[in-house]
């Protein structure tokens, strides 16, 4: 699909989302989740992760139910996020549970007179978290994002974030480190989604969901290098157009500069939310490498 075709398709889909009655978002998402087999690779990845990490036997009623709930959540959260980006009356992020706590944290870190790193995961509705951070923070907000292979898709995401007041820093650029440092030195908030496996480089090893694994080390390294605050925040879905914010301070200026310790704090903050709301995390991602013996024990083979 060419960039022009992709752009036209996304434009048409965004209009359909705006025209579709909001009351149908849930039923449509549930129906599409039953058709998840049209993306077999994603299903295999999800099934493998749920079996090895959570111990859910492949094909069991519990596993099939969680698979369906995961896919349904991803779809309905995406539909609601796009609708909200065009129609802010659908959800006032400042009225969400937990917003006042996030605003208090942002006010505290602003008092330190330096930028701050805010980390989250692919959990709940991370785009709405960015919108909430813009409302809660008196400073500008930047977000690091991995560009899509389709430039039109990246442009669509960038426009949606721009409507929310978020400036995107694309991770594929050679200026990435300089751009992140500039954001923090301007005393702005830098948002990073950090639960995916480090891309083409090793990160610090942490315990995450009961397994030793490499973790993205950038947030910890930046916080230690610039002695800036490190915050973890999440936007969790409670129901139709209903979301709740959770936030916590992981590091204050003058705190630990150990990148492994700070990375473990980040991993632990994400893990607590994943275990509490497993259906809201993206299990259809190659987060871990498994030994053949591990897969054989749960009746699975390698996923290509």
ChimeraX attribute file (.defattr): number of C-alpha atoms within 10 A of each C-alpha:
attribute: neighborCount
match mode: 1-to-1
recipient: residues
	/A:1	8
	/A:2	10
	/A:3	13
	/A:4	12
	/A:5	11
	/A:6	16
	/A:7	19
	/A:8	13
	/A:9	15
	/A:10	15
	/A:11	13
	/A:12	12
	/A:13	14
	/A:14	17
	/A:15	14
	/A:16	12
	/A:17	18
	/A:18	18
	/A:19	10
	/A:20	14
	/A:21	9
	/A:22	15
	/A:23	9
	/A:24	11
	/A:25	19
	/A:26	19
	/A:27	12
	/A:28	14
	/A:29	22
	/A:30	18
	/A:31	12
	/A:32	17
	/A:33	21
	/A:34	15
	/A:35	12
	/A:36	15
	/A:37	12
	/A:38	11
	/A:39	9
	/A:40	10
	/A:41	14
	/A:42	18
	/A:43	19
	/A:44	20
	/A:45	19
	/A:46	22
	/A:47	22
	/A:48	28
	/A:49	22
	/A:50	21
	/A:51	22
	/A:52	18
	/A:53	13
	/A:54	14
	/A:55	12
	/A:56	19
	/A:57	18
	/A:58	20
	/A:59	12
	/A:60	11
	/A:61	11
	/A:62	11
	/A:63	19
	/A:64	17
	/A:65	12
	/A:66	19
	/A:67	23
	/A:68	20
	/A:69	19
	/A:70	21
	/A:71	27
	/A:72	25
	/A:73	24
	/A:74	20
	/A:75	19
	/A:76	25
	/A:77	27
	/A:78	19
	/A:79	20
	/A:80	22
	/A:81	21
	/A:82	20
	/A:83	23
	/A:84	19
	/A:85	21
	/A:86	16
	/A:87	12
	/A:88	11
	/A:89	10
	/A:90	15
	/A:91	18
	/A:92	15
	/A:93	24
	/A:94	16
	/A:95	13
	/A:96	15
	/A:97	15
	/A:98	17
	/A:99	22
	/A:100	14
	/A:101	15
	/A:102	26
	/A:103	20
	/A:104	13
	/A:105	18
	/A:106	22
	/A:107	15
	/A:108	14
	/A:109	24
	/A:110	19
	/A:111	9
	/A:112	14
	/A:113	13
	/A:114	18
	/A:115	27
	/A:116	31
	/A:117	26
	/A:118	28
	/A:119	25
	/A:120	24
	/A:121	25
	/A:122	20
	/A:123	24
	/A:124	29
	/A:125	25
	/A:126	20
	/A:127	22
	/A:128	25
	/A:129	23
	/A:130	25
	/A:131	21
	/A:132	22
	/A:133	27
	/A:134	20
	/A:135	20
	/A:136	20
	/A:137	19
	/A:138	14
	/A:139	17
	/A:140	18
	/A:141	26
	/A:142	25
	/A:143	23
	/A:144	19
	/A:145	17
	/A:146	13
	/A:147	18
	/A:148	13
	/A:149	9
	/A:150	14
	/A:151	15
	/A:152	20
	/A:153	17
	/A:154	17
	/A:155	14
	/A:156	16
	/A:157	17
	/A:158	19
	/A:159	16
	/A:160	17
	/A:161	20
	/A:162	14
	/A:163	12
	/A:164	22
	/A:165	17
	/A:166	23
	/A:167	18
	/A:168	20
	/A:169	23
	/A:170	18
	/A:171	16
	/A:172	12
	/A:173	11
	/A:174	9
	/A:175	11
	/A:176	14
	/A:177	14
	/A:178	9
	/A:179	17
	/A:180	23
	/A:181	16
	/A:182	13
	/A:183	22
	/A:184	21
	/A:185	16
	/A:186	13
	/A:187	20
	/A:188	22
	/A:189	31
	/A:190	25
	/A:191	27
	/A:192	21
	/A:193	18
	/A:194	21
	/A:195	21
	/A:196	16
	/A:197	18
	/A:198	17
	/A:199	9
	/A:200	6
	/A:201	9
	/A:202	12
	/A:203	18
	/A:204	18
	/A:205	17
	/A:206	22
	/A:207	16
	/A:208	20
	/A:209	16
	/A:210	10
	/A:211	11
	/A:212	11
	/A:213	17
	/A:214	20
	/A:215	25
	/A:216	24
	/A:217	21
	/A:218	19
	/A:219	25
	/A:220	26
	/A:221	17
	/A:222	21
	/A:223	27
	/A:224	21
	/A:225	12
	/A:226	16
	/A:227	19
	/A:228	25
	/A:229	26
	/A:230	28
	/A:231	26
	/A:232	23
	/A:233	22
	/A:234	28
	/A:235	26
	/A:236	21
	/A:237	19
	/A:238	10
	/A:239	11
	/A:240	13
	/A:241	16
	/A:242	16
	/A:243	22
	/A:244	19
	/A:245	22
	/A:246	16
	/A:247	20
	/A:248	15
	/A:249	17
	/A:250	18
	/A:251	22
	/A:252	17
	/A:253	17
	/A:254	10
	/A:255	15
	/A:256	15
	/A:257	18
	/A:258	12
	/A:259	20
	/A:260	17
	/A:261	15
	/A:262	24
	/A:263	26
	/A:264	19
	/A:265	20
	/A:266	27
	/A:267	23
	/A:268	16
	/A:269	22
	/A:270	24
	/A:271	20
	/A:272	13
	/A:273	18
	/A:274	19
	/A:275	13
	/A:276	9
	/A:277	15
	/A:278	19
	/A:279	21
	/A:280	24
	/A:281	23
	/A:282	21
	/A:283	22
	/A:284	19
	/A:285	17
	/A:286	16
	/A:287	17
	/A:288	15
	/A:289	9
	/A:290	14
	/A:291	10
	/A:292	11
	/A:293	11
	/A:294	13
	/A:295	17
	/A:296	11
	/A:297	11
	/A:298	15
	/A:299	12
	/A:300	18
	/A:301	16
	/A:302	13
	/A:303	11
	/A:304	6
